Amino acid sequence: MSFGDFDLLAGLEEKVPARLAAAVALMPLVDHHVHGCFTRTLTRAEFEQAINEASPDPIPEFMTPFDSQLGFAIRRWCAPLLGLEPHAGADDYWAARSALQPEELNGLLLGRAGVEHWIVDTGVSPSGICTPEIMAELSGTGSSEILRLELLAETVAQEKDSPASFASDFRDALAGAVPAVVGLKTIAAYRCGFDIDWADPSARKVEQAFAAWRTASPGASRLQDPVITSFIVHAAAAYGLPIQFHVGFGDRDMDLHRSNPVLLLGLLRQAGMQNAPVMLLHCYPYHREAGYLSQAFNNVYFDVGLSLNYVGARSPEIVGESFELAPFAKQLYSSDAVGPPELHLLGSILWRRALVQVLGSWVQRGEWSESDAIRVAEMTAYGNARRVYGI
Ligand SMILES: [Zn+2]
């Protein structure tokens, strides 16, 4: 099955149902959690750093991130688009890649992801990352923006710096920002973890917490206080817009074990949260917990983005696990790509290949009909995201 001019389902032709394979290869995607791609030239060291999610340290001399599931996937799927053989060596790949200007490379790779709409997180990113508008331009598609709550709270704290009026200052700033975005995001996992008191704090508690935050680190803006974190999430929920939560896999800055989404139960059970779709992002290795929560709460959704790029050839196992407890109306596609456009493309390739293999095996065993498999693939690829984000 070819997708544009490259063989997306190479190696699977004989092994998967043909109608399902054709549908999954060609269906548009809504990438509901993604960042911009680089518009500047990278050194090889910068590129290798950008294909390692968890460590901020320089890559040691005895290893290269090309020797990883992601590195192998880049050499398998991106090399042919640069005129190389599949599995071309890392040095050959780097030479071919370096011969292209960033715009050429982005043009070559982004459009082939088959994404109809990028929902872009414009929060803190590496330098030289393009805007949602440029992403849309580069790939000839649409884009929307997500607002990070912590960033907004930090901006308000810096500008107004008033314990007494912080709560109302934040609410005013949120009201001003909401019309320009399709959703909000919290990185509580990175700042205080999910094992906090998620009660909606009183005005007095917010004031005290704000004063303590600002005196503990005068001039510094990083928000880590659990009371204020709970406050901004509850304030956001009042809008009924999707609220994305970073969950699981990320860089080592975060206490991974405190980002298990079952620690959000105390928040999810509250009446004030019920009208806001809660979007659990990436989730690995807690995607099974996320699947449970998406069955337990009508407003909880999840994806297995980011992890697929990093587990590469093991993607079918992760996608299979994501289709255990979760209702099919509760799953979305994301790449969580940031930086190299290889990541924006691979998210799509690996997800489509995994989906065809997982759903296809159930069709072949007679447990699912092929029409149902196609319908579920379409819900996950774009249907659920269009509904939840209203795009
Ligand atoms: Zn992410």
Boltz pocket constraint, residues with backbone or C-beta under 6 A from the ligand:
constraints:
  - pocket:
      binder: B
      contacts: [[A, 33], [A, 246], [A, 281], [A, 282], [A, 306], [A, 336]]
      max_distance: 6.0
